[in-house]
Amino acid sequence: MKTIPHIHREETEEKKSRFLAFLIPFNLYEDELDRLRQEHPKANHHVSAFRYFDQDKRLHEGAKDDGEPSGCAGMPALKVLQGEELVNVAVIIVRYFSGIKLGTGGMARAYAGAAKAVIASAPLEEFAHQTSITLSAVFERISDLERLLHTIPINITDRRYTENGIEIDVNGDEENIRNLATEWDRLNY
């Protein structure tokens, strides 16, 4: 599975209708949709599709046609996200209608094509579920813990000194966090 770290934009055209496609991290979806509606008030449609994992690791998917014929805009974009195995992303496609009708099949191909174009040009990253833990060490073992933290790719989010030593909050890919915890447990026994 793949995801995207930042907003990416691409433009396509079909029978003089302009399609501005934005591939965005899912956590920015609602704000970006509002911003695009304000930035493009004369656009005819703001079609969207999304896929994301909730905190229980359940996959949620959805699509909105925004006034286009039902199933002809958002669903084709969602099918592209599924086919490309993208998660925790949304695609918003802003359409400026040229006056030339595409028909339902042509419309579905145009929206799917816009989604494919923005994905093809986007800097995708491998997706991994994230998690956090807190590790603690007595004063005598702080340097051992710090050395271990530099051997595994994780993010340190906080350090707190206590009367017995230190507590360090870290987050990162689930597998890396699991390996870190296992290794720290091994070193402590």
C-alpha positions as CSV (number, residue, x, y, z in Angstrom):
1,M,0.0,0.0,0.0
2,K,1.1,3.6,-0.6
3,T,0.2,7.0,0.6
4,I,1.2,10.6,0.0
5,P,2.9,13.0,2.4
6,H,1.9,16.3,0.8
7,I,-0.8,17.8,-1.5
8,H,-0.1,17.2,-5.2
9,R,-1.9,18.7,-8.2
10,E,-2.3,17.8,-11.8
11,E,-4.5,19.2,-14.6
12,T,-6.1,17.3,-17.5
13,E,-8.6,18.3,-20.2
14,E,-11.4,16.3,-21.9
15,K,-13.4,17.9,-24.7
16,K,-12.4,21.4,-23.4
17,S,-13.6,20.6,-19.9
18,R,-10.7,21.3,-17.4
19,F,-10.2,18.8,-14.6
20,L,-7.9,20.0,-11.7
21,A,-7.0,16.9,-9.6
22,F,-5.6,17.2,-6.1
23,L,-4.2,14.2,-4.3
24,I,-4.0,14.9,-0.6
25,P,-3.3,13.3,2.8
26,F,-6.7,12.2,4.2
27,N,-6.2,14.3,7.4
28,L,-6.3,17.5,5.2
29,Y,-9.4,16.4,3.2
30,E,-12.2,18.5,4.7
31,D,-10.1,21.6,5.0
32,E,-8.8,21.3,1.4
33,L,-12.3,20.6,0.0
34,D,-13.5,23.8,1.7
35,R,-10.5,25.8,0.4
36,L,-10.9,24.5,-3.1
37,R,-14.6,25.4,-3.1
38,Q,-13.6,29.0,-2.1
39,E,-10.7,29.2,-4.5
40,H,-12.7,27.8,-7.4
41,P,-16.3,29.2,-6.9
42,K,-17.0,29.2,-10.6
43,A,-16.1,25.5,-11.1
44,N,-19.2,23.3,-11.9
45,H,-18.2,20.4,-9.6
46,H,-15.9,19.4,-6.8
47,V,-15.9,15.6,-7.0
48,S,-14.0,13.6,-4.3
49,A,-13.1,10.1,-3.3
50,F,-11.2,8.9,-0.2
51,R,-9.7,5.8,1.5
52,Y,-8.4,5.8,5.1
53,F,-7.8,3.6,8.1
54,D,-9.4,4.6,11.4
55,Q,-7.6,4.1,14.7
56,D,-8.9,0.5,14.9
57,K,-7.3,-0.2,11.5
58,R,-10.7,-0.5,9.7
59,L,-10.5,0.8,6.1
60,H,-13.2,3.4,5.2
61,E,-13.9,4.4,1.6
62,G,-16.2,6.9,0.1
63,A,-17.0,9.0,-3.0
64,K,-19.0,12.1,-3.7
65,D,-20.3,13.0,-7.2
66,D,-21.2,16.7,-6.3
67,G,-24.0,17.0,-8.8
68,E,-22.6,14.8,-11.5
69,P,-24.8,11.8,-12.5
70,S,-24.7,9.2,-9.7
71,G,-21.7,6.9,-9.9
72,C,-20.1,8.6,-12.9
73,A,-17.5,10.8,-11.1
74,G,-16.6,10.0,-7.5
75,M,-16.9,6.2,-7.9
76,P,-14.5,6.0,-10.9
77,A,-12.0,8.1,-8.9
78,L,-12.4,5.8,-5.9
79,K,-11.8,2.7,-8.2
80,V,-8.5,4.3,-9.2
81,L,-7.5,4.8,-5.6
82,Q,-8.3,1.2,-4.9
83,G,-6.5,-0.1,-7.9
84,E,-3.4,1.9,-7.0
85,E,-3.7,0.6,-3.4
86,L,-3.6,4.1,-1.9
87,V,-4.6,4.6,1.7
88,N,-5.0,7.6,4.0
89,V,-5.5,9.8,0.9
90,A,-8.3,11.6,-0.8
91,V,-8.6,12.9,-4.4
92,I,-10.6,16.1,-5.1
93,I,-11.3,16.8,-8.8
94,V,-12.5,20.3,-9.6
95,R,-14.3,20.4,-13.0
96,Y,-14.8,23.4,-15.2
97,F,-17.5,22.4,-17.7
98,S,-16.9,23.4,-21.3
99,G,-20.4,23.0,-22.5
100,I,-19.6,19.9,-24.4
101,K,-21.3,16.9,-22.8
102,L,-19.2,13.8,-22.2
103,G,-21.9,11.3,-21.6
104,T,-21.8,9.0,-18.6
105,G,-19.1,6.7,-20.0
106,G,-17.0,9.7,-21.1
107,M,-17.4,11.4,-17.8
108,A,-16.4,8.2,-15.9
109,R,-13.3,7.9,-18.1
110,A,-12.4,11.6,-17.6
111,Y,-12.7,11.5,-13.8
112,A,-10.7,8.3,-13.6
113,G,-8.1,9.8,-16.0
114,A,-7.7,12.8,-13.8
115,A,-7.2,10.7,-10.8
116,K,-4.7,8.5,-12.6
117,A,-2.8,11.5,-13.9
118,V,-2.4,13.1,-10.4
119,I,-1.3,9.7,-8.9
120,A,1.2,9.1,-11.7
121,S,3.0,12.4,-11.1
122,A,2.8,12.3,-7.3
123,P,5.6,11.5,-4.9
124,L,4.1,8.4,-3.3
125,E,5.5,6.7,-0.1
126,E,5.1,3.2,1.3
127,F,2.3,3.1,3.9
128,A,2.8,1.6,7.3
129,H,0.5,1.8,10.3
130,Q,1.8,4.1,13.0
131,T,2.0,3.6,16.8
132,S,3.5,5.2,19.9
133,I,5.1,3.9,23.1
134,T,6.9,5.3,26.1
135,L,10.2,3.7,27.1
136,S,11.8,4.3,30.5
137,A,15.3,3.9,31.8
138,V,17.0,4.4,35.2
139,F,19.8,6.9,35.2
140,E,22.5,4.3,34.7
141,R,20.8,3.0,31.5
142,I,19.9,6.3,29.8
143,S,22.9,6.2,27.5
144,D,22.0,2.6,26.5
145,L,18.5,3.6,25.6
146,E,19.7,6.7,23.7
147,R,22.1,4.5,21.7
148,L,19.3,2.0,20.9
149,L,17.0,4.8,19.8
150,H,19.5,5.9,17.1
151,T,19.6,2.4,15.6
152,I,15.9,2.1,14.6
153,P,14.1,4.7,12.4
154,I,11.5,6.2,14.8
155,N,10.5,9.7,15.9
156,I,11.2,10.9,19.5
157,T,8.2,13.1,20.5
158,D,9.1,13.8,24.2
159,R,11.6,13.3,26.9
160,R,10.8,13.6,30.6
161,Y,13.2,13.2,33.5
162,T,11.7,11.5,36.6
163,E,13.2,11.0,40.0
164,N,14.3,7.5,38.9
165,G,15.6,8.2,35.4
166,I,13.9,9.1,32.1
167,E,10.8,8.4,30.1
168,I,11.0,8.8,26.3
169,D,7.9,8.9,24.0
170,V,8.5,7.6,20.5
171,N,6.3,7.0,17.5
172,G,6.8,5.4,14.1
173,D,6.0,2.4,12.0
174,E,4.4,-0.4,14.0
175,E,7.1,-2.9,13.1
176,N,9.9,-0.5,14.0
177,I,8.2,0.3,17.4
178,R,7.7,-3.4,18.1
179,N,11.4,-4.2,17.3
180,L,12.5,-1.3,19.5
181,A,10.4,-2.5,22.4
182,T,11.6,-6.1,22.0
183,E,15.2,-5.0,21.9
184,W,14.9,-2.7,24.9
185,D,13.2,-5.5,26.9
186,R,16.1,-7.9,25.9
187,L,18.7,-5.4,27.0
188,N,17.0,-4.8,30.3
189,Y,17.1,-8.5,31.3
